[in-house]
Each structure stands twice: as structure tokens, then as C-alpha cells.
Amino acid sequence: MKSIRIFLIASILATLTLFNFIAALQGYKSSLHEAEKLFDRQLLQTAKLIANLHVDKTTNNLNQLSELAYQVWHNDQLLAASNNAQVETITEHHPGFGYANFDGYRWRTLAYFDPSNNNWIIAAERTDLRYILAEDVITKAVVPIVLGIPFVGLLIWLIISRGLKPLKDLSVRLKNKQVNDLTPIETPELKDELKQVTQSINVLIRRLGSALEREKRFTSDAAHELRTPISALKVQLHNLKGDLPAGNESFIQLQSGVERMQHLIEQLLSLYRSTPDEFSSHFTPVNLYQLAQDIIAEQHLVFEAKDQTLALEGSNNVIDGDPLTLSTLLQNLLSNANKYTPNGGSILVSVSGSKDQVCLKVEDSGPGIVSSDYNKVFERFQRLNNKPEVTVTQGCGLGLTIVKHIANLHHADISIAPSSFPSGAAFTLQFNKIPGQDAKHS
């Protein structure tokens, strides 16, 4: 059961109901026993009353209710009887209580000997009427308890709700905290149990704040400390290029290593900067089709260098997102396609939209990806090459990891499937669409 309030109320009500049921059952049994003793005493008093009445030696029918029957015997002679009594003796002439069946009912009987007149008084009372009267009395006592359970439940609900209110207030405070608010929670007049919870949360917030601060410092320091020497290296390489013969193998390898180092640093910084808190509050309408046009125009020389055909299909479709990170996503997908597509191959980018979603697809005519490796390609530093004869440009293994991370930032679903070409892979992203934005951002 997910709700603490419902769990507590249900548990307490179940306990109370079970307790009341057991108490009512025991009370019912006890009350019936006491009622039986009371009715027996009344039957004895009735028998004594009949014994004191004057009866002659002829049968005398006294005016009695139908639920009571009696006989007056002297030796074996019936002196008097009620209208509903049988002619034979109702029970044996032995003193005490018993049961007998006659007149279509079961009767509680009493044989009482009157020593003053040497008479036997046989009195009988219908047991069904006894039980009806007893159950009526008991029911009147039990029904208020049963009917009171809903009111008790309401009272328990109010009490528990009152008791859980500080917990609810704490939950609301946590929910209303801004994404960048890492200040301790201050809730006055907390119960002792909630004070411990609040203290633990504040300790966690402080540790989280310290970790985020260290990460920000690292990112800032890395951006400064790593970019500066790499920029200096690139300047020195440019100056050195004029002093070396064209096509110098050592120079080409050195330049490639510097470029790869710069790319690795930029990818690492992009990965650690792409946090949900920083970007979700700055989302704006982004036309994916127009964004793809811009990225393709910027990178067309890279694809021309490998004589690759790069095409864009689709129409204007707008999503809510961050333009910079979406540009990085597209750049990484195109870079991945460029690396794994052989010279003269084809790459297709398409943007399509339905009523609620926008689909961005990047597919190539490269070697493709084995279906068992679909999930592995998004892991850090994973570089899969299922065909050894295919040579690809070296990379850092973070491009698709960043693509997955940015997709998660935009609550987009990303999947891999075979491309529409004879070979190759297709990366498909499904974004939530902004209704009515197509025409405004076309």
C-alpha cells in the first residue's frame, strides 16, 4: 500500500473492527446465557404463582398468553391446564428444567413440586420467543457500536492527517525547491522523528552541493587549463608547417593527435555540462528541420572530403529544447555517420512529424551495427567495429554517449535499427511536439 495514511487508517479500522466483532460475539454468548438464567427465574416464579392459585379437582383453564403453557397435576390427575397445553404430561415429574416439543414448537420446561398441596406444577415457555427477545436486546446494544465504526474511521482519518501534516509540509518544501537551491531545509516545530529525517536530508543536500561545486570547478578549470595549451600547440604546429616538407608523416600524426585531444576535451566538457537542471529551464522552440539544415551547411566539407552524399528530407517541425545541445546532438550523429560510412557512401537525415511527436532520423550506408550491440554503443568509450576490414577515423568514444545524454535531457526516446540503405544503421529520436508551432518557425 503506497499511502501511509491509508495504511494506518485501514490497519487501525481493521483492528478495531476485529476487536469489536470478538467483543460482540463474546457479549452475545454471555448475554444469551444471562438471558437464559433470567427467563428461567421468571419461569420458576410463574410456576410458584400457579401453585398458589386455587384449583379444584376439575380441569380449570386459566387465561394465559400463547407463549406460556402450564399443567397442574395431583398424582396422575390433571387438575388444571392452559389452553395450549397437551393432555399428556409435558415433561416427567422430576424437579428441574428441561426441554420438550409439542404444539409445533420447542419449549423450555420446569417441573416444580408444591409440597403444601402435593401438586406438580409443569410450566413451559417457547424457546424461539426467548431468543427473539434476547437477540432484540443484544442487537440494540451492538448496532450502535457497528454504526459508530464509520465515525470512528473519520475521527482516525482526521487524527492521522493531523499527525502526518508535518511530513506533508516537508514534502511540499522539497517539491517546491528550485533546481539550483541547495540551502538546508528549515522547518520549525518539527516532531522528533521528522527532525532526524530533515537532518539527514540536509546532510545529503550539503554533500550534493559540495559535489556539484567540485564538478563546476573542475569543468571551469579544465576548460581553461586544457584549452589554452592546446591552442598554443595548434599555433606552434601552424608555424612549424612552413618549415617542414609537405606530407611529412610525423607532422601529420602530430597534428592528428592534437586535433583528437581537442575533440576529446570538448566532448568531455559537453558531457559534464549537459545537466538537466541547467537546460530544462532554458528550453525554447527549436525547428529541427532548420537546425539540421544549418549543421549540414557547416559540415558539408567534411562529407565532400570522403565523396559522401548527404541528403536532408522532411519538413519544419518544432520541439521544446535547447538549441546548443541539440546542435551537439546532430553534430555527433553526423560525425558518427561520416566516420563509419565508406568513401562514396550515402547519409540521409530526415525530420518528420505526427500529431504529438517529431521524429529525427540519421541513417547511413556503413557496415551497420549488430542488434546485440545496440545498447553498447551508448556506453562511454565504446567503439564497436563488427567488420575488421572497415577502417574508420579514430575518435574518443563519447559521441553517442553524449547523444544519449542530450536525448534524455529532452525526454526523447532514441533507438537504433537497420537503415533504409542496403547496409548501415539508422538512429531515430522521438521528441514531444509543440502543438501549432510549425507555421511560426518554418
VOFIMI-830825 format. One record per atom (N, C-alpha, C): x, y, z. Coordinates in steps of 0.2 Angstrom, whole numbers, plus 2048, in hexadecimal, padded with zeros to 3 digits. Each point is the difference from the previous one (the first is absolute). Layout:
N
XYZ...
//
This chain:
442
8047FA8007FC8068008048068007FF8057FB8058057FF7FF8068057FA8018027FE8068058017FE8078048038048017FF8077F98018037FD8067FF7FA8018037FB7FB7FF7FF7FD7FA7FB7FB7FF8027FA8038067FE8008037FA8047FE8018078018058037FF8018077F98008027FC8037FC7F88008017FE7F97FF8027FD7FB7FD7F97FE8027FB8068068018028037FB8057FC8018077FF8078027FD8018067F87FE8007FD8027FA7F97FE7FF7FF7F88008057FD7FD7FF7F98008017FD8078058038048017FD8077FA8028047FD8067FF7FA8028047FA7FB7FE7FF7FF7FA7FB7FC7FE8007F98028067FD8008017F98027FF8008088038058037FF8008087F88018017FD8047FD7F98018017FC7FA7FE8027FC7FB7FC7FA7FE8017FB8058067FF8038027FB8057FC8028068008068027FD8038067F87FF8007FE8017FA7F87FF7FF7FE7F98008057FC7FD7FE7F88008007FE8078058028048017FE8077FA8038047FE8067FF7FB8038037F97FD7FE8007FE7FA7F97FC7FE8007FA8048057FC8008007F98037FE8028088048048037FF8028077F98028017FD8057FC7F98028017FB7FB7FF8017FC7FB7FB7FA7FF8007FC8078067FE8038007FC8067FD8048058018068017FD8048067F88017FE7FE8017FA7F98007FE7FD7F98028037FB7FF7FE7F98017FE7FF8088058028037FF8008087FB8048027FF8067FD7FB8058027F97FD7FE7FF7FD7FA7FA7FD7FE7FE7FA8058057FC8017FF7FB8057FE8028078028058027FE8038077F98027FF7FE8037FA7F98037FF7FC7FA8008027FA7FC7FC7FA7FF7FE7FD8078058008058007FD8067FB8048048008078007FB8048047F97FF7FD8007FF7F97F97FF7FE7FD7F98028057FB8017FD7FA8027FE8008088048048047FE8018077F98048007FF8057FB7FA8048007FA7FB7FF8017FC7FB7FB7FB7FE7FE7FB8068057FE8047FF7FC8057FC8038068018068007FC8048067F98017FE7FE7FF7F97F98017FE7FC7FB8027F98018027FB7FB8027FE7FC7FA8017FA8007FD7FB7FB7FC7FB8037FB7FE7FD7FC7FA8028027FA7FD7FC7FB8018027F97FD7FE8007F97FD8057FD7FE8007F98058047FC8007FF7FA8058047FC7FE8077FF8048048017FF8088018058037FB7FD8037FA8048037FB8018088038068018018028078028018047FA7FF8078008028047FA8078028008047FD7FB8078018008028027F98068037FF8028017F98027FA7FC8008007FA8027FA7FC8077FD8018058058028077FE8008017FD8077FB7FF8048017FD8077FB7FA8008027FA8027FB7FB8018027FD8077FA7FD8038017FD8077FB7FA8018027FC8057FC7FB8028007FF8087FB7FE8038007FF8077FE7F98018047FC8037FF7F98018007FE8077FB7FC8028007FD8078007F97FF8067FD8028017F97FE8007FF7F97FC7FC7FD7FF7FF7F97FA8047FD7FD8048047FA8047FE8018077FE7FE8027FA8018077FD7FB8048038028058057FB8048037FF8067FC8058037FD7FF8067FC8058017FA7FE8037FB8058017FA7FE8067FC8058037FD7FF8057FB7FD7FE7FA7FD8047FC7FD7FE7FA8057FD7FB8068028008057FD7FB8047FA8027FE7FE8068037FA8037FD7FA7FE8047FA7FF7FE7FA7FD7FC7FC8067FD7FB7FF7FD7FC8058057FC8048057FD7FC8057FC8048048058048047FD8048058048048058037FC8028068008058047FC8077FD8018017FE8068077FE8027FF7FB8068057FC8018007FC8067FF8048077FE7FC8057FF8048068067FF8048058037FE8078008048018088008028028068018088018068027FB7FF8067FD8068027FC7FE8037F98048027FD7FF8037F98027FB7FB7FC8017FA8027FB7FA7FD8037FA7FF7FC7FB7FD8027F97FB7FB7FE7FB8027FC7FB7FC7FE7FE8037F97FD7FB7FC7FD8037F97F97FE8007FB8057FF7F97FF7FF7FD8067FD7FB7FF7FD7FC8067FD8048037FB8057FD7FD8048027FA8068058028018008068068048038047FC8058068038018047FD8057FF8058068007FD8067FE8038068067FF8068018058048048008067FB7FE8058017FA8047FB7FD8058038018077FC8008048018008087FB7FB8038037FC8047FC7FB8048018038087FA8028038018038067FB7FC8058027FE8067FC7FC8047FE8058067F98008017FD8058057FF7FB8068048008057FF7FC8067FA8018047FD8068007FB8028047F97FD7FD8007FF7FA7FA7FC7FD8027FA7FC8067FE8018027FA7FD7FE8007F88018057FD7FF8017F98078017FC8007FE7FA8058017FB7FE8067FB8048058007FF8067FC8057FF7FA7FD7FF7FA8048007FA7FF8067FC8058047FF8008067FD8058007FA7FE8037FA8047FF7FA7FF8077FC8068027FD8008067FC8047FF7FA7FD8037FA8037FF7FA8078037FF8057FC7FE8078028008018057FA7FC7FF7FA8018057FB7FF8078027FA8018047FF8078028058028058037FC8048058018058068037FC8027FD7FA8068027FC7FE8077FD7FA8007FD7FF8077FD8008058057FE8008058008058058078018028047FB8018078018028048037FB7FF7FE7FA8048037FA7FE8077FF7FA8028017FD8067FF8048058058017FE8068038048058088007FE8037FB7FE8078007FF8018047F97FC7FF7FB8018047FA7FF8088017FC8028057FF8078018078028048037FC8038078028038058007FB8007FB7FB8067FF7FC8008057FA7FA8017FD7FF8047FA8038078017FF8048068048068008078007FF8037FA8038077FF7FF8027FF7F97FC7FC7FC8027FF7F97FF8077FC7FA8038027FF8067FC8058068028037FF8058058058028077FF7FD8017FA7FD8077FF7FC8018057FB7FC8027FC8018067FB8028068037FD8028058028068048068008038027FA8038067FE8038068017FA7FE7FD7FA8058017FB8018077FE7FB8047FF8018077FF8048038057FF7FF8068048038068077FE7FF8017F97FF8077FE7FF8038037FA7FD8017FA8028047FA8038078027FB8038048028078028068008048017FC8058057FF8058077FF7FC7FF7FB7FC8067FE7FC8028057FB7FC8037FD8018067FB8048058047FD8028068038058048077FE8028017F98018077FE8028058007FB7FD7FF7F98057FF7FB8018077FC7FC8058038018077FC8078028008048008058078028008047FC7FA7FE7FA7FF8047FC7FB7FD8037F97FA8018007FE8037F98038077FF8008048058038077FF8087FF7FE8037FB8038077FF7FE8017FE7F97FB7FB7FE8007FE7F97FE8067FB7FC8048027FE8067FC8078057FF8038018068068048008057FD7FB8017F98008057FD7FC7FE8017F97F97FF7FE7FE8007FA8018077FD7FF8058048008077FD8078038008057FC8028078038008028017F98038057FE8038017FA8057FC7FE8017FE7FA8057FB7FE8078028028028078018068028028008038077FB7FE8048008028078027FA8048068018038037FA8048018038077FC8048028008038077FD7FB8048027FF8077FC7FB8047F98028017FC7FB8027F98008017FF8038077FC8058017FF8028077F98008017FD7FB8047F97FF8028008018087FD8058027FF8018087FB7FB8038017FF8067FB7FC8047FF7F97FD8057FD7FE8007F97FD7FF7FB8067FD7FA7FF8007FB8048077FC8008027FD8068067FD8008027FB7FA7FB7FC7FE8017FC7FB8028037F97FC8067FF8028047FA8068048008028028068068038018067FC7FE8007FA8018057FB7FE8007FF7F87FA8007FD8008007F98028067FD7FE8068028028067FE8088018008037FE8068078008018047FC7FB7FD7FA7FE8037FC7FB8008037F97FA8037FF7FF8037F98058067FF8008048068058057FF8077FE7FF8027FB8048077FD7FF8017FE7F97FB7FD7FD8007FD7F98008067FB7FD8068028008067FB8078038018038008068068038008067FC7FC7FF7FA8018057FB7FC7FF8017F87F98017FE7FF8017F98028067FE7FF8068048038067FE8078007FF8047FD8058078008008027FC7F97FD7FA7FF8027FD7FA7FE8047F97FB8038007FE8057FA8058058008028038058058058008077FE7FE8027FA8028067FD7FE8007FF7F87FA7FE7FE7FF7FE7F98018077FC7FC8058028018067FC8078038008037FF8068078038008057FC7FB7FF7F98008037FC7FC7FF8027F87FA8017FF7FE8027F98038067FE7FF8058048038077FF8087FF7FF8037FD8058077FF8008037FC7F97FC7FB7FF8027FC7FA7FF8047FA7FB8047FF7FF8047FA8068057FF8028038068058058008077FD7FF8027FB8048067FD8008027FB7FA7FA7FD7FD8027FC7FB7FF8037F97FC8057FF7FF8037FA8068057FE8028038068068057FE8067FC7FD8037FB8038067FD7FD7FE7FD7FA7FA7FD7FF7FE7FD7F98008057FB7FE8068018008067FC8078027FE8048008058078027FF8037FA7FC7FF7FA8018037FB7FC7FE8007F87F98027FF7FE8017F98038067FD8028058048038067FD8077FE7FE8047FC8048067FE7FF8017FB7FA7FB7FC8007FF7FB7FA7FF8047F97FC8058017FF8047FA8078047FE8048028058068037FE8057FB7FD8007FA8038047FB7FF7FF7FD7F97FA8007FD7FE7FE7FA8048037FA8028068018038037FA8087FE8008027FD8068077FE8008017F97FE7FB7FC7FF8007F97FE7FE7FF7F98027FB7FD7FE7FE7F97F97FE8007FC8017FB7F97FE8007FF7F88007FB7FE8047FF7F98018057FD8058038038048047FD8057FC7FC8058027FA8007FB7FB8048008018078068028038008028077FC8068028008057FC7FC8068017F97FE7FF7FE7FC7FB7F97FE7FF7FD7FD8078047FB8027FE7FC8068008058068048048018008058057FA8058007FF8027FA7FA8047FF7F97FD8028007F97FD7FA7FC8027FF7FF8078067FF8047FF7FF8077FE8068048028067FE7FE8068037F88017FE7FE7FF7FA7F98017FF7FC7FB8048027FA8007FD7FB8047FF8028078068028038008028077FB8068018008057FC7FB8058007F97FE8007FE7FB7FB7FA7FD8007FE7FD8068047FC8037FF7FC8067FE8058068048058007FF8058067F98047FF7FE8027FA7FA8037FE7FA7FB8028017FA7FE7FA7FB8018007FF8088057FF8038007FF8087FC8068038028067FE7FD8068037F98007FE7FE7FE7FA7F98007FE7FC7FB8048037FB8017FC7FA8047FF8038078058038037FF8028077FC8068018008047FB7FC8068007F87FF7FF7FF7FB7FD7F97FE7FE7FC7FD8067FE8048057FC7FE8057F98027FF7FB7FC8037F98027FF7FE8068038038028067FE8068038028067FC8068007FD8028067FD7FC8027F97FE7FA7FD7FD8017F97F88008007FD7FD8057F97FF8007FC8078008038048047FD8078018028057FB8047FE7FB8028047FA7FD7FE7FA7FB7FB8007FE7FD7F97FC8067FC8018007FA7FC8047FB7FE7FC7FA7FB8027FD7FE7FD7F98067FF7FC8017FA7FD8067FF7FC7FD7FC7F98018037FB7FE7FD7F98067FB7FE7FE7F98018057FB7FF8028007F97FC8017FB8018007F98058067FE7FF8068038048057FE8077FF8048007FD8068067FF8038057FB7FD7FC7FB7FD8047FB7FC8038037FA7FC8057FC8038037FB8068048018008048068068048028067FB8027FF7FB8038067FB8028027FD7FA7FC7FE7FB8037FD7FA8048057FC7FD8068008048067FC8078018038007FF8078078028038057FA7FF7FD7FA7FF8057FA8008007FD7F97FD8037FB8007FD7F98077FE7FD8058048028077FF7FE8037F98027FE7FE8068027FA8037FE7FA7FC7F98017FE7FD7FA7FC8038007F98018067FD8038017F98077FD8008048008068067FD8008007F97FF7FB7FD8027FF7F87FF7FB7FF7FA7FF8057FC7FB7FF7FA7FA7FD8027FD8018067FA7FE8037FA8047FE7FA7FD7FE7FA8037FF7FC8018067FF8068027FC8028067FA8047FE7FA7FD8027FA8027FE7FB8028067FC8057FF7FB8028057F97FF7FE7FC7FD8037F97FF7FE7FB8028067FA8027FE7FB8018067FD8077FF7FE8038067FD8068008018048077FE8068008018038077FC7FD8058037FF8067FD7FD8068038038067FC8028048038048067FF7FC8078068008037FF7FD8078038058057FF7FE8078028048058077FE8028058048008077FD8018058068018067FD8008068058018048007F98008057FC8038007FA8077FE8008048028058087FE8008017F98017FC7FD8058017F88017FD7FC7FA7FB8037FD7FD7FC7FA8058017FA8038058008058017FA8067FB8028027FF8068057FB8027FE7F97FE7F97FF8027FD7F97FE8017FF7F97FE8047FC8007FF7F88078007FE8048048028078007FE8037F98027FF7FD8058037FA8027FD7FA7FC7F98007FF7FD7FB7FB8038007F98018067FE8038017F98077FE8008048028058077FE8018017F88007FB7FD8048007F98007FF7FD7F97FB8027FD7FE7FE7F98068017FB8038068018068017FB8057FB8028027FF8068057FB8017FF7F97FE7FA7FE8007FF7F97FF7FD7FE7F97FF8067FC7FE7FF7F98068007FC8017FB7FB8068007FC7FF8067FB8068017FD8008057FA7FB7FF7FB7FD8057FE7FA7FF7FB7FA7FE8037FF7FF8067FA7FD8037FB8068017FA7FE8037FA8048007FE8018087FE8068017FE8028077F98047FF7FB7FE8047F98037FF7FE8038077FE8068007FD8038067F98027FE7FB7FD8047F98027FF7FD8028077FB8057FF7FC8038057F98007FE7FC7FC8047F97FF7FF7FC8018067FA8017FF7FC8028067F97FC8007FE7FE8067F97FE8007FC8058057FA7FE8027FC8048048038028068047FC8048038018068078008008047FD7FB8077FF8018038027F98078018018048027FB8067FB7FF8017FD7FA8057FB8008068037FC8067FF8038068017FD8047FA7FE8027FF7FA8037FA7FE8068017FC8067FD8028068007FD8027F97FE8017FF7FA8027F97FD8058007FB8047FB8008068007FC8007F97FC8058007FB8017FA7FC8067FC8038028018068067FD8037FF7F98018057FD8047FF7F88017FA7FE8057FD8058037FB7FE8058027FE8067FB7FF8058027FE8077FC7F98018037FB8037FD7FA8027FB8028057FA7FD8007FA8028058027FF8078047FB8018027FE8078058068038028047FC8058068027FC8078007F98007FF7FD8068008018048067FF7FD8068018038068078028028057FC7FD8078018028028077FD7FE8027FA8028067FD8008068037FB8008057FF8068048048008078047FB8018048008068078047FE8028038068068047FF8067FC7FD8048037FC8067FD7FD7FF7FA7FC7FA7FE7FE7FF7FA7FC8008027F98057FC7FC8018017F97FF7F97FD7FA7FF7FD7FF7F97FD8018007F98047FB7FE8017FF7F87FF7F97FF7FA7FE7FD7FF7F97FF8037FE7FA8038047FC8037FE7FA8078028008057FC8018078028008038047FA7FD7FE7FA8028037FA7FE8077FF7FB8028047FE8078008048058048048057FD8048048047FC8078018008028067FD8068028058058047FE8068008048058038007FF8078068018038007FF8087FC8068037FD7FE8067FC8048048017FF8077FC8038048017FF8087FB7FC8037FB7FE7FC7FB7FB8037FB8038047FF8078007FB8038047FA8037FC8018007F97FB8047FC7F97FD8017FF7FA8007F97FD8007FE8008088048008047FF8018077FC8078028038057FD7FE8068007F98017FD7FF7FD7FA7FA8007FC7FA7FD8058027FA8037FB7FD8057FE8058068068038027FF8058067FB8067FE8028027FA7FC8067FE7F87FE7FE8007FA7FE7F97FD7FE7FC8008078037FD8057FD8008077FE8078038048057FE7FF8068037FA8037FD7FE7FE7F97FA8027FD7FA7FB8008017FB8057FB7FB8017FE7FD7F98057FF7FC7FF7FD7F98027F88017FD7FC7FC8027F97FF8047FF7FA8067FD8018057FE7FB8007F97FF8007FE7F98017F97FE8047FF7FA8037FA7FF8047FE7FB7FD7FA7FC8008017F97FD7FB7FC8048007FA8007FA7FB8038017FA7FD8057FC8058037FC7FE8067FC7FC7FE7F97FD8057FD7FD7FE7FA8047FF7FA8078008018057FF7FB8017F88008037FD7FB8027F98008047FE8078048048028037FF8078008078038027FF8078008068047FC8008068008068047FC8008067FC8078007FB8008037FB8068007FF8018088028068027FE8038067FA8048007FB7FE8047FA8048007FE8038077FE8068007FE8038067F98038007FC7FF8057F98028008008058067FE8067FD7FF8068057F98028017FE8038057F98028017FF8077FC7FB8007FC7FF8067FC7FC8058038028077FF7FC8068027FA8017FB7FA7FF8037FA8017FB8008077FD7FE8007FA7FF8077FC8068047FF8077FD8018068047FF8038007F97FD7FB7FC8037FF7F98018067FC7FA8047FF8008057FC8048068038008018068048068038077FF7FF8037FA8008077FF7FF8027FD7FA7FC8017FB8027FC7F98058047FD
//
